[in-house]
Amino acid sequence: METKRLLEQSSKYLMNTYDRAPIVLRKGRGTRVYSTDGREYLDFAGGIAVNVIGHCHPRVVIAIQKQAQRLLHVSNLYHTEPQIRLARLLVENSFADKVFFCNSGAEAVEGAVKLARRYAREHLGEGRFEIITAFNSFHGRTLAALSATGQAKFQKGFEPLVPGFRHVPYDDLEAMREAVNERTCAVMLEPIQGEGGVRVPSEGYLEGVRRLCDEAGLLLILDEVQTGMGRTGRLFAYEHFGIEPDIMTLSKGLGGGTPIGAVLARDRVVEVFTPGSHASTFGGNPLTARAAVATLETLLEDDGMLMQECQRLGEYLRRGLLRLKEEFSGTVVEVRGLGLMVGMELTKECTPFVKACMERGVLINCTAGSTLRFTPPLIVTTEEIDTVVDVLEGVFERLS
Ligand SMILES: *Cc1c(COP(=O)(O)O)cnc(C)c1O
């Protein structure tokens, strides 16, 4: 009854921007979420790569409770300890020298774009403002991030877009080389395309892009909003490829479920930002910063044990899905991914598969039309992975 009323009010009062499942979630613990009608779900969507250490991780909850009693917000005209601690943790564990905090992935991308443009103005000259991004990429929904995104379906009806973005096919180094011209200032890529269908680049691609950027004097921006924070089995995905970016964006997993984003960069780049260059009222707010510190400390403890497990569990999940590919070769095109960022491309539209999984108590999501995406918390167990593979087998039997 309560559920029905809430669902009615949801469509009455909320803008219709999401194709939401008809359930109301009220509680989450670890890998599971619970609905108002008393059902339990294994959450393999993980808040779309947000709940890296699970729902309501005790360490994050306690950090938030303590911080909420002490200080919720002051402006960025003053220093706060949680923000400083978080910046230090990020710098000590990445390529970067400095951090700027904001509140979401799109905002982090906006910050990165502004930083790259300002850097290019000061170091390369007036006419260098173009940023090369990939087709099929996803960088967010605000106007510049949307313009950077290489997918027309997200941009339709919102023109004019922000000028200064040029798109090339992903994983095609030659196309990237040809796109560089006298206006180019930076390249921006996801190390693995997330919303584009979990696309892992070929060996040598990102290394080649890094080399190209160095030769042409371009900044390399890696959008690790989805791949960052341990998701791929390393704290940041670039670590797999033996390269480092000049600028990196983070968000999704960073705050342990609270909204926070970050732009990380090297000193030689960030020196073009001075007081007044960029700002955010809530960016690095004590509450979310403290939650992020708890999240990062959890990921880093015991020599990054959770991230090492992530590699092993990711392989275990991919093996399970590959068995289904053998069994249902007419339905499954490919299984791909890194760590616990896994995609399973189907020969058909995948929404009915997502629905059928939900009816059987498993939450996953569908991206790029025909790719099932699995981004469970890193604390998932092999038994839970077995459950999900079994559920999928049942669903494939019915829908193949
Ligand atoms: C989700 C995502 C974004 C946008 O993040 P929001 O917090 O929704 O603004 C940007 N880049 C990548 C790679 C993402 O996956």
The ligand as a MOL file (V3000), in Angstrom:
LIG
                    3D

  0  0  0     0  0            999 V3000
M  V30 BEGIN CTAB
M  V30 COUNTS 15 15 0 0 0
M  V30 BEGIN ATOM
M  V30 1 C 28.8670 9.0670 -14.3330 0
M  V30 2 C 29.9600 9.7080 -15.0910 0
M  V30 3 C 30.0610 11.1030 -15.1990 0
M  V30 4 C 29.0080 12.0340 -14.6770 0
M  V30 5 O 28.9180 12.0030 -13.2830 0
M  V30 6 P 27.6600 12.7210 -12.5730 0
M  V30 7 O 28.0140 12.6190 -11.1110 0
M  V30 8 O 26.4400 11.9700 -12.9490 0
M  V30 9 O 27.6230 14.1190 -13.0290 0
M  V30 10 C 31.1580 11.6260 -15.8570 0
M  V30 11 N 32.1040 10.8300 -16.3800 0
M  V30 12 C 32.0410 9.4840 -16.2970 0
M  V30 13 C 33.1360 8.6500 -16.8840 0
M  V30 14 C 30.9590 8.8750 -15.6580 0
M  V30 15 O 30.8610 7.5450 -15.6200 0
M  V30 END ATOM
M  V30 BEGIN BOND
M  V30 1 1 1 2
M  V30 2 1 2 3
M  V30 3 2 2 14
M  V30 4 1 3 4
M  V30 5 2 3 10
M  V30 6 1 4 5
M  V30 7 1 5 6
M  V30 8 2 6 7
M  V30 9 1 6 8
M  V30 10 1 6 9
M  V30 11 1 10 11
M  V30 12 2 11 12
M  V30 13 1 12 13
M  V30 14 1 12 14
M  V30 15 1 14 15
M  V30 END BOND
M  V30 END CTAB
M  END
